[in-house]
Amino acid sequence: MTSCVKIITTAAADTKGTTVMLCFDHKHYIFGSIGEGTQRALTGAGAKLMKVREVFVTGRTEWENVGGLVGLLLTVADATAASVAEAAKAARYKKSRGKGRGNWEDDGLAEGRHLSIFGAPNLNYKMATCRRFAFRQGMPIDCQEFWDDTPLGQDGMREPDFVDNNTRVWALTIMPASSPQESRMTNMNSARKRSHDEFEDNEPNAENVEETPEQKERRYADMARAVVGEMFNSNWRFDALVEDHLSRVRFPATIFVRNPQTKELEKYTGPIPNPDDPLVLVRKPWPGAAVQALPPSTPKPQAMSYIVRNQSVRGKFLAKKAEELDVPGPLRGTLAEGGTVELPDGRIVRPEEVLGPDRQGAGFVVADLPSAEYVEPFVNRAEWKSEAMMEGVGLFVWILGPGVSAHPALRKFFEEFSHVEHHVSSPDHCPNQIVMQQAATVHAQLGVVDPKRFHPLVHDNKTVPQQWAGRTSSEVVPLPDYVKPALPYQIIDLGPKFGPRELIRKSLDIDRVTNRVAREVRALADAARQSIEEERARLDEWRSKVPCPDAEIITLGTGSALPSLYRNVSATLVRVPGYGNYLLDAGENTLGQLQRVFPPDELAEVFRDLRMIWISHMHADHHLGTVAVIKAWYQHVHGAIPLPATDPPAAYWSLDNPFDHPDRKLALVADVAMTNWLAEYAHIEDYGYSRILPLVAKARYDNIPTTLSWIQPPTIFTTADEEPLNIEVPRSRYEELFGLQDLQAVNVIHCFGSRAVSLTFPDSTRLDPTDPQSHPFKVSYSGDCRPSKSFAMIGKHSTVLIHEATFEDDMMNDAITKKHSTTSEALAVGAAMRVKCALLTHFSQRYQSMPVMEREEEKDGEVDAELENGEDGKMDVDGNEALENEQEAAAAYDEDPTAETAAIEPEPLDLPTAAIEPEPHDLPTAPPKPGFTTYYPPQRTAHKTTSTTKIKASPSMRVGLAFDYMRVRVGEFAELEYFVKAIEGLFEYEQLERDKRAEKARLAEFDRAKLAKGRKMKEMAEKED
């Protein structure tokens, strides 16, 4: 049985956790940290996620270890569901032609729909907190927590915690030698200020339940586990309506009634409440929405490690023995597979008569010790002294926190097991290598074309310890010679022969990939720089009309739905000198992107100046990186020290002026679902919630301005008619608290809670404060949405517009269906706003190229008329019902928390485009001219007939497309257009090189297959002789 261990990630800036895979031919298992960026790293390593059915999470249940779990599970679930559906379709087709095998599509595929997650306590709680934005149908997920261990029996063994045909796994629950004091965290209670004890006292029948605190914790954990089961194995349907009396409907909700004459469904327009209490129809809430709050929990200190041993391998078939027993050839295969056969003369031959002794399966240990307190409890375990438990174990993969490897007890353990392989992943011993090599390669080559916008990424292939670990080289004790630092992409074979392989992929050599940039591309880049110098006077004139020209836009993630090889998901940082830094959305691994863009000293400055995080909506590609960013800010700014807890904790918020606290420097502004999620997750980890200002933005509607409020998170006792505590931020405090003059947000058409926002900075940013026609610095951000007139209105005279452009213009139907914007629609919004800089981002991961964009002279009022009367003047929501008033449309869609898109929905068919053959383009031979934009970012496939997007805007509006890690100063934004031809040429040449490498690999694989077939035929001929 062939199997191996693959080290996918090691400790690094954007993959702080360590992930390994156990691989068999037909099934894979994931072990280790499932931190943010894990699914992207697995994809980059070529891992077959479709073969994964079990995930074993190591370490404690903390965001650093589980922050990527939701994204990974949803990706696996979607891929599996698509595969199962395709296989079932094929099975039905065969059955219809008389070739089917009963209910094969129902029975045979059931196992393929199931995912099992194993880990430390609070794993279910963490997953359950995500219930309002993560769910799938028909994909059972079982999260099993290990609270303690079963002791070894007299034979030195115990039953494994997981068994299948390939392997056996024993969970090791490690408690620290001295539990660190739990952080005192702010725990928001209801307006009645119930404490944790009051929760227990108020449980139904609490006085009749006699249970220990441990039993109560387990019961609460079981409740969370039940919620997780409902999240991923529900039969809920969006179009299912249930009948109920109006008085029992929970608001907000969309209500229907059936017309007695036409029998058609109509929206209910009667009074609320209605004294007649009529029967109405409402959507049944999907399971996540039905669970208002989870029972309380606390941080848990247990850290998980695992012993893994493959099943024994059946012995070698002894042909000579079979001949002696007169076993005919056709029956020998059955015996070789372990079956019993009956010979023609009636004799029974059993497999043990013709097979050699079984071979012991190889094994390995994944040991996760986050701090020195875990070392002695780990090394003193009875398993290490049990020959029965350790039989076949030949490898330890160590995941160690800073300073742990120097612990004397661990050094002694290394010596005792010096006869086995040791690979250590730790920031003390692993350099800050780049794992996302495809994205880094593209960025490095873009840096050759335009080094001002594409700075070198922070990395180091040699130096240890890593800088971000906060240690110096003199503090690190070198590892023994027989203990190796873990390397990404290292493979250790477990069987049939044990041992490490040569690295399948070496560290990224930046010089090598930049040297690949063609001379013709370099010439185009040189010509662009020359054109900029020649046009310097005109560019300086444009810059002189731009407020805050030194403000900087950093596009950290520019892709949609899922992380891809070339682009991470949404996040944009705006740095405004003298006012602060503002993060617009924070998709998964935003922190990793920040740590690649900024060296440690500058990153510390970024966090010190961070004033606000804006989350546009609750899709995972826009917010799953928030907790990690807040925790890093918390560590940099506050040394990870929480605010002193109040008694009860909610008392702080009952102050007359809760915004006066000097230590609440970071505002988190989002929909109430986001602030509630952050409050709920804070029960199990001190990530800095006590130090932030979580605010809910109430969207502008009917000329009523946006308000920002702290709203009391619900508890399990909150009733439907109970109004939560709501404290509004006085507008007079905006500049002091946020560095802003104003923040306006509007509902937009995308999913429940979607908002677009405009941030207006103080009047001191005006070019001429005495001129009423002079406008302050202003940034508008769309999030995900259809083009919006309301957004264009609040964003009028923005300096910078950052707008999603998910689809090309020839995919308008997709844009409407999935509630996104096309390129030309996004530019029309920018033109209507009269923006200086329009930056397009959030590109669908399915593409490799962007359409050509050409500028046309705008006629007076033309853009405003198109936005007002064009096909998007009326927007489609709720079954393509056209609503005249756009704000009404957005509010109608926004009011229903059962909306299907409130769950994370990766865009359908966002598949890798390696199999899509892009058409070659003629390389440009002349430098570009200002006012003309053409980009070909990676992962965008050129269509056979490339459409041209017409830019109808003032010549003062400059257009650019975002790339991951790009940094552009607002005053230099116009320079982007000069490099478009060089960038286009770069991607064309790179595509040609990829095609050549793919063809070379295909031919090599063909040659290998041909040789293997020849060897097999030769062996068969020899056997016949």
N, C-alpha and C positions, 0 to 999 in steps of 0.2 A: 504494500500500500504506500503510494507516494504521498509525502506530506512535507511541508516546510513552514517555517516561521518567517514572516516578512516584517521588518521594522519600517513602518511607513513614515512616522515623524519622530523627531527628537526635540528636546527643549530648544526653542528658538523664539525670536521676537513675535512671529505671527503663528507659531504652533507651539505654544508653551507646554502643552501636554505631549505625552508619548503614546502613540497608537501602534499596535502590532496586529498582524493577522495570522491566524493558523489556516493554512490552505490545503485542502484536499482537491482531488480532480473535480468533484461535483458539488462541493460545499465548502464555504469559508466561515470563519468565526473571528469576531473582532474582540480584542482585549486591550485594556489600557484606558487612558483618558479620552473622553469624547468631547473635547473642548471645541470652541469656535474654530472654524476652518478645517475640521476633520474631514467632512465630506468632500471639500475641494481638494484636500491633499490626497484622499483616497482616489478620487477621479484622476488626478495628475499622475498617480502611481500606476494607473491602469487596473485598479482593483475592480473585481466583478461584484458589484453590490447586489446583483440579482441572486447571487449564491449565498448571501448572508441571511441566516435565520436566527442567530444568537449573538448577543452583544454582552460582554462581561466588563463592566465599568470598574476600574480600580480607584483606590484612594477614597477620600471623603466625598460626600455629596455636596459639592461646592460648584459655583458657576464655572470655575476654571477647568473642572473635570467633566461637567455635563452641559456646558453652554451650547455645544453643537449637537446635542442629542435629538432635540425636536426636529431640527432641519434634516439630520441624517435619517431619522425614522420616516419623515414625510416623503423624502426622496425615494427611500427603499419601498415604502408603501405604494407610491404612485407607479414606480417602475414594475413592481410585482403585480399590481392590479392590472396594468396594461398587458403584461405577459400572460397572466391568467386568463384575461378576457380573450386574448388572441388564441391561446391554446384551447379554450373552451369553444370558441368559434370553429376552429379546425376540427375539434372532436364532434361537434354537432353536424358539421358538413360530412364527415366520414360516416357518421351514424345514418344520415339521411340517404346515403348511397349504399347502405347495407353493410358497411365496413366498420361500424362502431362497436364499442365494447361496453354495452350497458350504460351505466351512469358514470363513465370514466371522468367526464369533465367536472362532475360534482364531487366524486369521492377522491379521485387521484390527485386533484389539485388543492384539496383542502389544506394539506400541510404547507403548501407553498404560500398560503395567505397569512401565516402566523409568524409573529416576531416575538422573541423572548429577550428581555433585558434583565440582567442581574447586577446588583450593586449594593451599596451601603444604605442604612436607614435614611429616610427622607427622599429616596428616589421617586416613590410614587407621589409624594407631596409636591416635589418640584414639577413633575409632569402634570399633575392635576392643576397647578396654578396656570397652566397654559390652555386650559379648557375652552376659553372664550375665543381663541384664535387658532387652535390646532385641532382638527378632527378629520377623520376619514371613515368611510363606510366599509364594512365587511373586511376589515384588516385587524383581527384580534391582536392586541399587544398585552403581554403579561410581564409586569415589572415585579421581580422577586427580590426582596430585601433580605440581607443576612444581618441579623442582630447579634448573634453569638454563634459559637461552634459546638458541634457534637464531639465529645472526647473520644480518643482512640480506644478501640477495643483491646482485648488481651493479645490479639494477633498483630497489634500495631497498625491496624487499618480501621477505617470507618467508611460508611456508605458515601459514595460520591454525591455531590449536590446536583450534578447534571451528567446524564449518560445518553449517548446515542450510538449508532453503529460505528462511528469513527473514533470517538474520544470519550474520556471521562474527566470531569472537572471537580476539584475540591476547593471550596471557598475558604479563605483564611480571614477571619474578622479580627483585626488588630486594634486593640484599645491602647491609647498612649499610657506610658508609665505613670504620668501624673497629668490628668486631664487639665488642659489650659483653661483658665477662667473664661467662661462664656462672656462674650461682649455684651454690654448693656445696650440694647437696641430700643429704639422708639417703636412701640407697639400700639398702633392706632386702634382704639376701641370705638364702640358706638357712642352716640351722644349721651347715653346714660353712663358712660365710662366704666363698663364692666371689665374687670380684670380677668386674668387667666383662671383664677380660682372661681370667680363668679360664673365663668363659662361652665365649669364643671358642676357648680351648685345648681345651675339653671337647666341642666340637661333633663329631659323627660325621665321620670322615675329614678333620678339620681340617688335619692335616699334609699332605694331598694337594691342598689347595685353595689355589691362588695367586691372591689377589685383593687389590686395594687397599682401604684403609679405606672409600673412597667406594663401591666395588663391594659391600663387605660391608653398608654401610648400605642400599643399594638392595635387596639381597637380603632383608634383614630387613623392609624396607618392603613388599616383595612378599608376604612371609609374612603380614603384617598385612592386606594387601589381600585375600588369599585368605580370611582369617577373616571380613572384612566381607561377602564374597560369600556365605559360608555363613550369615551372620546373616539375610540378607534374601531368599535364594533357595533355601531348603531345602524338601524334600518330607517333612520329619519330621512324624510324627503321634503325638499323645499316647497313642492306644490301641494303638500297635504294640508288640508284645512280641517279644523275640528269645531264642532258646534258648542257654544257655551253662552251663558247669560252675560250681558254686557257688564253687570256689576262685578263679575269674577275675572274680567280681563285685566291682565297686568299691563300697565302703560310704561313706556310708549309702545304702540303696536299699530299695525295696519289692520283695519276691521272691514269685513265684507258682510253683505247680506244678499240673499237670493231674491230677485225680483219675482213677486208672485205671478205676474202675467207672463213675462218672457222666460222665466226660470234661469235667467242669466245672472252671473255674479256681478255685484256692483259694490263700490266703496260705500261704507256707511257714512252718512253725512248728518245724522241726527244729533241731538244734544248728548253731552257727556257731563255728568251722569244723566240717565234717563229714568224718570220715575216708573215707566212701564217695564223697565228691565228686559228689553227684547232679547230673543235668541239671535246671536250673531256668529259669524265664522271668522276664526283667526288661525294664523299659522301656529302649529304646535312648536313650542321652542325646541331647538335642537338640544341634545342632552347637556352640553356645556353651559348653555344659557340658563338651564333650570337649576343649576347649583350656584346659589348666591355667594356662599363663602365656605371655606374649609374649616374644620375644627383646628384649634391652635396646635402649633408644633414649635420645636426649639432646635437650634443647631445640634448635630450629633457628631461625636468625635471619632466614631469607628472609621477605619480605613481598610479597604479591601485589597487583598492579594489573592492569587490563585495558583494551585498546582494543577497542571494539565498533563495527562498521560494518554497516549493513543491506545486504542484497543490492540490486543495481540494480533499478530499477522499469522494467518494459517500457514502451516508447514509446507515445504516443497513437495510437489507430486513426485512419487517414486515410480517411474515407468517400469523399472525392472520388477518391483513388487506386483504391479498390475499384470505384467506378463505372466508371472508365476501363478497368479490367481485366475488366468485366462479371461481377464476383463476385456471385452471387445472395445474397439476405439470409440464408437459413439457414446458409450457409457462413462468413459474416463473423465469427460468434462464435468459431469455431475459430481463425481467423487472429488475432483479437484476443487469444486466450489463448496465442499463440505456436505454433500448429499449422500444418501444411502441408495444403493442400486440392487436390483435382483437380476441375477444372471439367467440365461436361457435354461440352465439345468436346475433352477430353483434355489440356488445358493444366494445368501444375502452377504453383500460386501459393504462394510462400513468404511467411512473416510479414514479413520485412524489406522486402518490396515494398509493403506497405500500412501499416506502422507507422513512427512517427517515431523519432528516436534515443532510446535508453534514458536514463533519468534516474539519475544517481548517487545511491545510497542514503546517507542521512544517518548520522552516527556520533557517538559520544561516548566519553569516557575516564572510568573510575572509578579514581581514584588514592588509595591508602591509604598514608600515611606516618606511622607511629606515633611517630617521634621524629626529631630533627634529623639524626641520622646517616644517614637514608635520603634526604635532600633532594638532595644533589649526585649520588649515583648515579642518582637518578630523572631529574633535569633534564638530565643529560649523555648520556642515551641517544640512540642514532642514529635511533630512530623519529621523534623530534620534528623532525629535519632532513630527513626523507624526504617529499617531496610525494606519492609514491605511497601511503605508509602513512597519511598524514594527510588524504587526499582525502575530503571530505564530513564530516569531524569538526567539529562546531560547538558542543560542550559538554564541559566538564570538571566532574565531580562530585568534590570533594576531601573526603577523610576524614582529618583531621589531628589529631595528638596535641597536648597543651598546649604552647604556645610555638613550634610548627613554622611557623605562618603568617608569623612575623616574620623567618624566615631570609632573608638577602639574596639568595641564589641563587634562592629561590622567588619573591621579589618581582620579580626580573629576568625570570623565566619568565612571570609574570603579564603583564608589559609586552610581551614578545615575542608572546604570544597574546591580546592585548587585544581582538582582533577576534572572539573567540568568547565564548560564555556561560561564566561561572564561578560555581559554587555551592559554598560551603565549609561543611562540617559540622565543628565544633570546639567544645569547651567554652569556648574563648576568644571565640567570636563568636555562638554560638547560646544563647539563654536557656534556662533549665530549664523548658521548657514541658511541659504534660501531653499525652501522646499517647493514653493510655487514657481518653478523654473520657467514655465511657458510665459507667464505674465511678466516675470522679471526680464526675460530675454527681449520681449517686445519693448518694455520700458527702456532698457539699456540702448536699444537701437534707435528709439525715438530721441534719446539723449544725444546721439550723434547728429541727428537732424536739427534738433532745437534744444540745446543744453540749458537755455535760460528757463524753459518751462518744465523740462524733464531732468531733475537732479538725480545723481546716483542714489540708489537705495541703500539704506543702512544695513550692512551685513559684514561678516568677517568669517572666512573659511578656516582660520587658524587660531586666533587668540582665545584663550580661556583664562579666567572665567569670563562670561559674557558681561558687558558693561551694565546692561539693564538689571542684572542680578545684584548690583550694588556691592560688589566685592572686588578686591585687588588680587593680582596674581600671587603675591606673597602669602596670601591666606590659604591657598588651596594646596592640599597635600596630594602629590601625584598618586595615581593608581598603581597597584602592583603590575608587573609586566604581563601577568596572565589574565588581568582584567582589562577589557577593551572599552574605550568610549563607544557608545552606540552611534551608528551612522544611518542617515535616511537611506532607504532602498536596500539595506543589507538583508540578505537572505541566508538563513541557516537551515539546511536540509535536516529533517528528522528521520526520514527513511525513503527508500531502503538503506541508504548510506548516510551516516550522520556527519555533519560538518558545514562550516560556512562556505558560501560561494564567493566568487569575485563580485564586486559591486556592479549592479546592473546599470546604475547611473551615478556618475561622479558629481562632485560639487560644481556648482555653476561657475564657469570661468568667464567673467565679464569681458575681459580683453578678447577672448576667442569669439564671443557672439557679436561684439561690436566690430571686430575686423571683418565680419561677414557682410557688412553693409557695402553695397556695390558702389563703385566709383561714380557711376551715373547718378545715384541717389545723393552722394556727397556733393556732387557738382550742383545739383538742384538746390540743396540746402545752402551752399555758398552763394548761389545766385539770389536766393531769398534774402539772406543777410545783407547782400550788397544793395538789393532793392529797398530794404528798410532804411539803410543809410542815405540812399538817394532821396527817399521820401521823408526824411527826418523832419523837415519843417512842417509838412502837412500832418504828420503823426503827432508832433508836439502841439499843433493847433487843436487837434481833436482831444488830446489829453488835457489841455487847459480848460476844456469845457466839462470835464468829468470830476465830480466831487470825490474826495478820498481816493486819489489815484494810487496811493500806496497800499490800499486795502488788497488783500490777497484771497483768491478763491482756490481751494485745494480739493480736487475731486478724488476722493478716496476710493469710492466704488461707483461704477457707472453702468452696471448690468442690471437686468430685471430678473425677477422670479427666483432663480437659483444661482449660486456662485458657479462660474465656469473656469476653464483653464486660463482664460485671458482677462476676465473681468470679475471683480467681486460685486456684491450687491450694494444697494444705495447708501451713500454717505457723502456729504459735502461739508467741508469746514470753511467758514468765512472768518478771516482775521482782519479786524478793523483797528489799526493802531490808535491807542488812546481811549478806546471804548470797550474792547473785549473781543472774545472769540465766540462763535456761534456754530453749533453743529446741527445741520439740517438732515435729519434722519440718521439712523445708526444701525444698518443691516449687520448681519452676522460677521464677526471678525473685523469690525471697524477699528478696534484697538490694535489689532495686528497690522492693519494698513497704516495707522498713525505711527507705529513703532518702526515701520520700514521707511516712512517719509522723513521723520524727524530724528536726529541724533538725540541721545539721552538728555543733554543739557537743554536743547531747544524744546524737546518734548515736555520737560518739566515746566518751561515757560508757557507752553501752549495750555497746559492744565491749570496753571496759576491764573491765567487770564480767561479761562472758560467761564462764560456767563450764562449760557442757555443751551439746552438741547431741545430741539423741536422735533416731534414725531408726528408725521403727517397722517398715518393711519396704522391699523393693527395687522398688516401683513408682515410675515416674518422677514422678508427681504428689506424691510425698512426699520425694524426695531429690535431684532434679536441680539444686537451688539450693545444695547444700552447699558445693561447691568455691568458688563466688563469695563466700559468707559467710565461709568460712575465710580466703580471700585478703584480704578487707576487714579482718577481725580482725587478720591478720598485718601489714597495712600500718599500721593504727592503733596497735597495741600494740607491735610489734617493728620498725617502719620497714622492713618487707620484708627484714630481714636474717636469713638462716638460721642455725641452730646450726652451729658448726664441725663439719665432717665428721670422723668417726672413720675409722680404717683398720684393719680393714674397717668399714664403717658399722654392721654388726650388733653390733659389740663393745659399743656403748652399752647395748644391751638385755641383754647378758650380765652386767651389773653385778648385785651381790647385791640392790640396792634401786634399780631403775631409776626409781622414782617420786619420787626425791629431787631431781631436777633442778629448780632454781628457775624456769626459763623455760618449763616445760611447764604452762601455765595452763589450756588449753582441752581438755576431754575430748570425744571423739567416741565415743558408745556406740551400737552397732548390731549387726546380724548380721555374721558373718565375711565374707560376700560383699561387704558395704559397705566394711569396712576393707581388704580385699584390693584392691578397685577403687581406693580412694584411694591406696594404696601404688603401684599400677601406673601410675596417671595421673601421679603425682609424678615419674616418669622424664622427662617431656617439659615440665614446667612447675613452677617453684618457686612454688607457691601457698601455702606455709606448712606443708607436711606435717612438716617437721623440728621444728616448734614445738608440734604437737598431741600428744595422748595418745589414740591410736586403740584403743578397747577393745571386746571382744566380750562381750555379755551372754548368759550361759548361763541359759536360762529356769528358773524354779522348777519343780520336778517332784517329786511324792510327798514333800512337806514338806521337800525339800532346797532351801535358799534359793538365790536368784540369786547368781551370782558374776560378777565383771568381770575380764577377763584381756586382756593383750596377747598376741596369737598371731602367730607369725612368718608373714608372707605367703609363699606358695609361689613357687618359681622354676621354670624350665623343667626343672631337674634333679630336683625333688622327686618321689619315688616314692610310689606308693599306700600302701605300708606304712610310710612314714617319718613319725614323729610330729613335728609342728612344735614349735618352742620355745614354751612357754606359761607366762607369768608372771602370777600372780593378784594382784590388788590386795588388800592386807590390809584387812579391813573397818574396822579401827581408823584407817585413813587417809582414810576417806570424807569426814569433815567438813573435814579439811585440804585435800584435793584438789578436792572438789566442792561443799563447803558443805552436804552432806547427812548425815543420820544413817543413812539406808538407801535402797537402790534395789531394788525387787523387780519382776520381769517374768515374764509367763507367755506360753506359746504360745497363740495364738488362731487361730480358723478364718478364714483369708482366702487367703493364698498362702504359698509357701515362705519361711520365716524371719520370719513375722509375729509381733510381740510387742505386748502391752499392758503399760503400766508404771505403777508408783506411786512417786513421789518423796516420801520422808518427811524433813522438816527436823528440825534438832536440838531437843532438849527445851527449849531456851531460847525456842522459839516457843510453848510452851504458855501458855494464859491464866493458869493457876495451876500452876507446876511442882511444888507440894507435893500437888496433888490427883491421885490415880491415874486418876480419871475424866476428867481434862482431857487432850485429845489435841493433839499438835503439829501445826503446819501441814503439810498433805499435799495433793499434786496428783496426780491419776490421769488417764492419757491412754490412750484406746483404740486410737489408730491406726485401721486399717480392720479390721473383724471382725464376726462374728456375736456376739450377746450371750453373755457368758461368766460362768459361775459362779466360775471360778477368778479372773477379774479382779475380780469383786465381792468375793471373799474378801480378796485382797491390798489392795484399795482401801477396806476397811472404815474408816469414820470419816474419809474424805477430806474436806478442806475444799472442794476444787474437783474436779469431774469434768468433763473435756472429752471428749465422746463423739461419734463419728460418727452421723449420722442421715440416711443417703443417701436412703432411700425413705420415702414416706408409708405409712401402715398398710395401705391397700388394695393395696399392691404387695408383699405379703409373699412371694409366689412369686419375684419378682425379687430380693428381698433374700436369700432362701435360695440361689437359683441363683448369684448373684454374690457371695455371702458378705459381705454388708453387713448393717446393722441398720436397722430402721424407727424412727420417732420414739418410739413407745410402748415398744419394746424397750430403747432407750437410756435412757429415763426409768426403766424398771424396774430397770436396773442401778444407776442413781443412788440410787433409793429403797432398794435392798438394801444399798448402801454406807452409807446414812445421811449422805449428803453435805449440806453447807450450800448449795452452789451447783452446779447442773447446767447446763453450757453445751453446746448442741448445735451441731455444725458438719459440714462435708464433705457439703454438699447436692448432689444430682445436678444437673448443669447443664441438664437438660431441663425443669425446673419453673420456674414463676413465683410460686407461692404455697405457703405452709405450711398444713397443716391446723389447724383450731381445736383448742386444748387446754383442757380444763376440769379443775379440781381436784376430786377426791373425797376424802372423809374415809377415811383408812386404818384398817382394823381390825387388831388385834394379829396380827402374824405373816403378814398377807395377802400382802404383797409378797414375803417370803422364800419362801412356799409357791408363789407363781406362778412365780418364777424357778426354783425347784427342780423343779416338776412340770408347768410349762406346756409348750407345744409346742416350746420351745427347750431344754427340759431334756435332750433327746437331740439331738445335732447331726449334720447330714448331711455326710459326706465320702466321697470315693472311691466314686462311684456310689450315693449315698444310703444307704450302709451305716450303720445306726444304731449308734453306740458309746456304751455306758453311761457310761464315764468320759470326761469332757470333756478332761481333760489328755491322756489316751491318744489321743483323736481328734486333737487339735491336733498332738501329737508324731508321729502316724502320717502326717498330711499334711505335716508339716514335714520329715520325714526324706528325702523324695524330691526331689532337686535337678532332676529332669527335669519337675517339675510345670509344666503349661502356663502357669499364672498367674505363674510366675517371670519371665515376660516382661512388658513393659509392655503392658497391655491396656486401652485406652480403653473405657469402658462402651459397649456397643452402643446405637445409636440415640440417643446423646447429641448431638442435632442442635439447631441454632438453633431457638428456639420462636417466631420472628416470624410463622410461618405458622399457628400455633395460636391460635385465637380464644378468649381467656379470657372467662368469663362475668362480667358486671358484678355487683358486690355493693352492697348498701345501705350507705351511709355511716353510721358510728356517730354518735350525737348526744349521747352522755353520756360523761364521763370514765371511765376504766377503774377497776376495783376490784382491790386486791391479791389475789394468789392465782389470777389468771385470765390466761392468756397466749394471744394470737393475733398471729401475725406474717405479713406478706406480703412477704418479701424479693423483690428483682427476679429475673427469669428463673424464676419458679415458676408454672406454669399451674394455675389453679383447676379442679378437676374439676366436672362438672355436679352431682354429688351430693357435697358436701364432707363428709368423715368427721370425727368428733370423737374426738380422742385423750384418754383419761381418765388424769389424773395421780393415781396412788395413792401418796401420800407424806406424810410428816410436813409440817405447815405450815411448819416451819423450813427445808425445802428449797426454794430459789428456782430458777426455771427461766428460762433466756434462750437466745436464738438468736444465733448469731455472724454478723456482717457484716465484710467486708473493712475493714481499717484501724480497727476498733472498739477502744477502750481503756476498760476497766472495772476499777475498784479493787474488790477482793474485799469490802471493807466496805460498798460502795455497790451491790453486785450486785442487791440486792432492789429497787432503784429502776428496774431495767429493765422490770419488769412494768407500771409506771405509764404507759409511753409506747407500749404496743402498739397502742392504738386510733388514735393519731395516725400511727404508722408504717403501719398498715393503710390509713388514709385517704390517706396520701401516695402509696402505690403504686397505689391505685385511680385517683386523679386523674392520675398520670403515665401510667398505661396508657391512660386516655381520651385524653390529649394525644398519645400515640404513635399511637393509632388515627386521630386526626384528621390528624396529619401524614402518615401512610401513605396515607390516603384522598386527601389533597390531592396527594401525589406521584403516586398512581395516575391521578388525573384529568388531571394535567399531562402524564404520559406518553401517556395516551390521546389528548389533544389534539395532542401532537407527532406521534404516529403518523398521526393523521388528516390533519394538514397535509402530512406527507411523502407520504402516499398520493395526496393531491390534486395535489401538484406532479408526482409521477411520471406520473399519468394525463394531466395537461396536457402534459407533455413528449412522451408517446407520441402524443397527438392531433396535436401540432405536427409530429412526424416524419411521420405519415401524410399530413398536408396537403402 
